[in-house]
Amino acid sequence: MRINKYLAHKNLCTRREADVFIAAGKVFINGRKARLGDQVAETDKVEVRFRAKQQRYFAYNKPRGIITHSPQGDEKEIRQATSLKDVFPVGRLDKDSHGLIILTDDGRITDKLLNPDYEHEKEYIVTVKEVLASNFKQRMEKGVYIEGYTTKPCVIKIMSEKKFSITLTEGKKHQIRRMCAALGYVTADLERTRIMNIKLAGLRPGEHRALKDKELQEFLKALGF
């Protein structure tokens, strides 16, 4: 296994960060300085001689109209909308949607959080323009066929005649809006309220709070760190 992949596999850093540490002479294999591209085995002794950076994690309530990634023209993205520096959003929340998104400087968590194979829960509250049919919950929960793909089973809770909560373990592009449209509903409002154990917890649009203590420990443990 390549040394950078080995360090990432051990959750010590990302592959890109590993290459930086190796180039800086801070990684050692069996007592000698590692070189970029070195191969290691489980029997090798690998040391990383650096003081670990304190990673930062935040819950942020993205307002409507703010872009998560790659703004166009006069659009405003999260990193322009918040006072936080040197952090990035993990995942996406489309321009017309609002609610919880995780901001961090820890690149390790991106795949762990977004890869549907890990089946991490994300919860949303959705309002549609039409009155929900009596079989809406059943049809949504079993999976909806959208453009060549059937969504994974989900959990639906009916909140009113036009409002429901949905808990997903995957995140296809515009998935909830597309699921609703496939069943004949137009989404009027979509808010993400929970990612795993992290909840919006009263944050106002545009506000953020640091994740720490038990909440952060539980979050990282569930991601495998």
Secondary structure, 3 states (H helix, E strand, C coil): CEHHHHHHHCCCCCHHHHHHHHHCCCEEECCEECCCCCECCCCCCEEECCCCCCCCEEEEEECCCEECCCCCCCCEEHHHHCCCCCCEEECCCCCCCEEEEEEECCCCHHHHHHCHHHCCCEEEEEEECCCCCCCHHHHHHCCCEECCEECCCCEEEECCCCEEEEEECCCCCCHHHHHHHHCCCCEEEEEEEEECCEECCCCCCCCEEECCHHHHHHHHHHHCC
